[in-house]
């Protein structure tokens, strides 16, 4: 069970970092002030969840939780650049973010459904999934 807790925390921590990276890379392209506000709130929520993971991680492992690699950051940034090169509309930005959020929801739900993890870890992952599901519903309004 300790290994499953570590793996679950690592995956969600990476998901938070991917979300933070994507929002940071795309924020300067956002023209709609309401959407920008939504993304800034999501960014703060990703940061909060990542911090929660970093606080409980030492209960399970002596290392630091995994983050996204430099390669993943470069690929995320270049993917956003490519997808918004010809269309940086509010709708396109929402679409790009929805695709990433959907992957995070799938991974979070998979962990919750398949892993035997501690209650503390479960609570953080549920917070992560619920936050992303709410974000998804909000972002649909910008399509």
Secondary structure as GFF3:
##gff-version 3
##sequence-region A 1 143
A	DSSP	alpha_helix	2	26	.	.	.	ID=ss1
A	DSSP	three_ten_helix	27	29	.	.	.	ID=ss2
A	DSSP	alpha_helix	33	57	.	.	.	ID=ss3
A	DSSP	alpha_helix	70	84	.	.	.	ID=ss4
A	DSSP	alpha_helix	90	114	.	.	.	ID=ss5
A	DSSP	alpha_helix	119	140	.	.	.	ID=ss6
###
